[in-house]
Amino acid sequence: MKFQILYTKTASKDIQKLDRIVKSQIKKKIEIYIKNPLHYAKRLTDPRLGTYRWRIGNYRIVFDIDRENIIVLRIRHRRDVYK
């Protein structure tokens, strides 16, 4: 099953701040990951941040899954994402 990606306002702002090359890499990986999102995901220990995360290079994508939707909460550099 292929999921639909939804971005929160915060995640949309995070994307706009990214370098063009990084943005392209992240979009390509997300297209691969949405086919089987939990296979590539790691469960987060702090549920206040989100339920899962993907690692794409030095960036982390924090997200939740709701039936057929993947709700992207944050896209940040690994040093900043958990602060």
N, C-alpha and C positions, 0 to 999 in steps of 0.2 A: 504494500500500500504506500502510495506517495502522499506525503503530508504537504499542507500548505503552510508557508512561512508568514507569520505576522510579526511586525516590529512595534515595540512600544516607542513612545516619543523619545525616551532616553536612549534607546538603541539607535533610533534614527539619527539623533544628534551625534552619537558615538561614531556612526558610519561617516557622517559628513566631515568629521575631524581627521579621518584617516587619509594617509597618502594614497594616491591613485593606484599605485602598484599593489599595495597591501589590500586595498579595497577589492581589486580584481581577483587576487588570490583567495580572499575570504569568500567572495561570491561563487567562485568555481568550486571550492570545497563544500560549501553549503549545498550546492546542487547535487553533489555526490552523497553527502551525509543524509539528506532528507529521504532517500530511498530506504534506509534502515538506520534511523537516528540513534537508537539505543545501542547498536553495535559499536558505534564510534564514541559514544558518550561515557562520561564518568559521573557518578552520582555525587552531589555535593553534601558535605556534612552539615553545613549551616543552611537550613531551609529558608532563612530570611533573604538570602541572595537569589535563590532559584533552586530548582530541583536537579538540573543536570548542567554539564558544561562540555563543550568541544574544545580541543586544543588545535589551533592552526598556527604553526610557527610559534612566535612569541605572543600571540594574541589568544584570548579566551572568549568564547561565546557562551554566555550564561542563558539558559532557556528553560521553559516549562513545556510540557506536552498536555494538550487538551483534546482528546479524541483524534480528530484529523488535522489539528493545528499545532504547529510548533511556534510558541510565543517567545521571541527573542527579547530578553530583558536588558542585557548589556553586551557590548563588544569593546573590550579594553585590552591594553597591554598587560601582560602577566604580572608586572610589578604593581599595577594600580587596580586591578579588577576586584580584589577582595577587601579593599579598604573602605 
